[in-house]
Amino acid sequence: MHCDGAIRNIEKEILRECAYKGIQVHENFLNYYLKLLSLDPTWGITGKDVLDRSDVQNFIKYVVHQLENQNTPSMITLKMQFYFTCNFQMKQKMVKRNRTELLMRLRGLEQEIIDVKYLTEEDEINLMYKKIVYYITLASGLGNPTFDAVFKEVRVALGSILDRNELNDFVAQPRFTKIDNLAEFTKLVTGIRLFNKDCGKGGEGMEDLPKLINEALIATNAELQNTLISIMDKVNLMTTALDFVCGTEMDERHNYVIAYRLPKGVTMADVNYVKDSLIAYRQHELYVRKMMDEIDRIESTSAQIFTILQRALIDLHRVVKHRIAIPVNQVFPHFIKLSDIWCNLQDQTILLAKHNQIMMNLQKYIKVLSFPDSIAEMMIPPGESPMTDTERLQKTADQKIPQEDNHSMVLDPLLYTDLNKLKYEYLGFCAWKIFMTEGALLPGNPGLGIAKTMNMQFVFSSVEAGIAFGKCPEKCVMETIKLARRKPELINLLAIKDRLILVQNIRDLVHEPPLLPLTDEVEVQTEMHPVESNIDRNYFWNVWDLRRKAIEYANLTHCQTVSCQTKKSYYRFNSKIQTCDPRDKGAQTKRDNYTNVPKPSTYIFGLRGRKDDKQFIVDLTRPVEE
């Protein structure tokens, strides 16, 4: 709740800043854009009770700068996502809204009908009958009541269920009863007119919905097919260009990295523009394929409704066949059923028209991008041509990702009967190159092997990419989330919004360990005899010689030379003797001793016999001196 309030306040500031600079931006789109950006905790606008004003200002400055140029591939992709989310996913509500809007337009005419409580004059009866005819025709959507043929047909159909003489009984009913009766009259008249048209006796102003729907489905499918072909031409060109530019090589630490091979005249800015444009076209391709699936569903549903309509008409013909008078309880339910089936057909036409509108608006967005083919053509080497996804898969058909030293489980594609039905992460794009190239969407090849880790399945465009991913799968997944934080257009394209929400308050997703210094073998050549020869006779190169000298000098400090001479001696001569003084040594043994202290003793006085609650403790311990 605090996060939503902060975003609303920031949104107001951005709108004021955009109005000051003359930038046109839709408020709902801005809210959608800010919620995607708020998934990046590095902005500092989430996960805090009190926001730093400096963080908020930096965030506002960044958003305003992005909105200044709304024709960039990133902004176009975000606009397409916002438009498609608001319209395609809410199509069922739009059908109900269309019905509601139609009734709201007829609310004034409905009020004029139900407000009348009695009819006295003939003109009032004719006017009331005419209003009911107009209301039924407009509410059913079957023709224009201002045309005489349509008006007469509806009046005749209404006369079979509501005679002019019964109008007084109708207007005398309660208000809510009249509203329900009007809705029932509309369904009955609609069913009667449909039955008459099937019999060839009416149907003035009524469109042939089955025929119109079939023609619209054929035209819409053809338009979607042409749009998809043009999109894939662009996608194949940009994918081939990025595949040649973004090469793979091994660095000095034996890790695979991306090596950009830029042709002459191509800069990294051109490569980044191609990557962003490829994201926009892939998003457009995804939406077109979704719309094609939805058109197929509408076609299938319409065919089922056509079948149900034919069966309902056959049943109704069986009921009224060769009969002059039929009880209303037998025939009216069939008319109401016909009306409900026809309403379902009308809903399908509304859905079909809405899909055509969505398709045209998506094409307007992609036309603003107007990607020049010359940039991608410069990246393709001479003699090479753009490859389709199928041709790109065939180049690596005979290669396999090894399981050795791979921390993810590499599944054999031969275990699966249909690889296209498996759900791959990132829409089947290479899970390693997508973050190593900062957003290049290169299709993965399931034939190389499917890496399964963390209950997810990944595919890769090359064996090297699969090996590099297998060294640390968790890190690669987190790197992709970091990329989506920087490129919010990838969040909904790759369907990873839930994962970003889980780590919304974690700033550092990947902790890189410090790189150990590499060792090299080097050679050094010194100058020959840089100093004149100097021989020191007292120099010992061996440390043990020095230790031996030290021991000798230490022993001499404890030696003493003495001599003695007798008082009378004959043949006196000098005599020398050397002695070593004896050493006195002593040892101290352990002595056992003991001590005795008095035993503590106390007496509590006043425990019994006293009326108050006071006691005294008397210390009876003998003193130590005794």
Secondary structure, 3 states (H helix, E strand, C coil): CHHHHHHHHHHHHHHHHHHHHCCCCCHHHHHHHHHHHCCCHHHCCCCCCCCCHHHHHHHHHHHHHHHHCCCCHHHHHHHHHHHHHHHCCCHHHHHHHHHHHHHHHCHHHHHHHHCCCCCCCHHHHHHHHHHHHHHHHHHHCCCCCCCHHHHHHHHHHHHCCCCHHHHHHHHCCCHHHHHHHHHHHHHHHHHHHHHHHHHCCCCCCCCCHHHHHHHHHHHHHHHHHHHHHHHHHHHHHHHHHHHHHEEEEECCCCCEEEEECCCCCCCHHHHHHHHHHHHHHHHHHHHHHHHHHHHHHHHHHHHHHHHHHHHHHHHHHHHHCCCCCCCHHHHHHHHHHHHHHHHHHHHHHHHHHHHHHHHHHHHHHHHHHCCCHHHHHHHCCCCCCCCCHHHHHHHCCCCCCCCCCCCCEEECHHHCCCHHHCCCHHHHECCCHHHHCCCCCCECEHHHCEEEECCEEECECCHHHHHHHHHCHHHHHHHHHHHHHHCCHHHHHCCCHHHHHHCCCCCCCCCCCCCCCCCCCCCCCCCCCCCCCCCCCCCCCCHHHHHHHHHHHHHHCCCEEECCCCCCCCCCCCCCEEECCCCCCCCCCCCCCCCCCCCCCEEEECCCCCCCCCCEEEECCCCCCC
